[in-house]
Amino acid sequence: MASSYSLRFSCLWIAVVENVLTWPQKFVRDLVLRRGFSGRVLDAGCGIGDNALYIAKACPGAEVVAVDVVARCLEFASAKAGLRGMRGRVALEVGDLLQQDPERMPDTLGPRANGSYSVVLDSYTFDSLGDPERERYVPTLSRLLRPGGLIYMSCMSEEETRPGGARRVPIGDILLIFNKSTGWDVEGIEGSTMELHPTFWGGKAKARLFTIRKL
């Protein structure tokens, strides 16, 4: 990820999304109410940490690892953890989820982490990637996720027609990559809302939440 412009853009975009938000994305709050997080949870492209910190606080049985390519984002996340009395509750890692050599990744993402995660949270990371980057990103998630584990992936919808923001992700793009022939099953597709800085699009954008199981 460190060499990826689009993932650097992702963190900057997340910073815009979360700049004045002191709470996680609504779809994350809803998943917590559904008891969607347990076991080891990877926040893939965590930005400045609100989703990861919320999950760690609301789901005591979850072991949360939050990863981003941009160290500055994690500095913000660490500061938030300190202010909320949550230091040590979330493992904050600078990591490159596009890196194809696990030996060059931190221990939480390296070979010893293979198959160790029950849940991956992707909050507007996939939709920041170009096609070649997606081809490197998805195998990393597959390597880290246990069989039967889940990805909760929220992406901006093509129904959001206002200019700007992240890349739109039609349903067909997800089904082309995540299907039974590639070792995945898309179990759920839901309309969702991306919460933004209130000065941008009135604070909301159209999105979709995909629930994807590793076979």
Secondary structure by P-SEA (a helix, b strand, c coil): ccccaaaaaaaaaaaaaacccccccaaaaaaaaacccccbbbbccccccaaaaaaaaaccccbbbbbbccaaaaaaaaaaaaaaccccccccccccccccccccccccccccccccccbbbbccccccccaaaaaaaaaaaaaaccccbbbbccccccccccccccccccaaaaaacccccccccccbbbbbbbbcccccccccccbbbbbbbcc
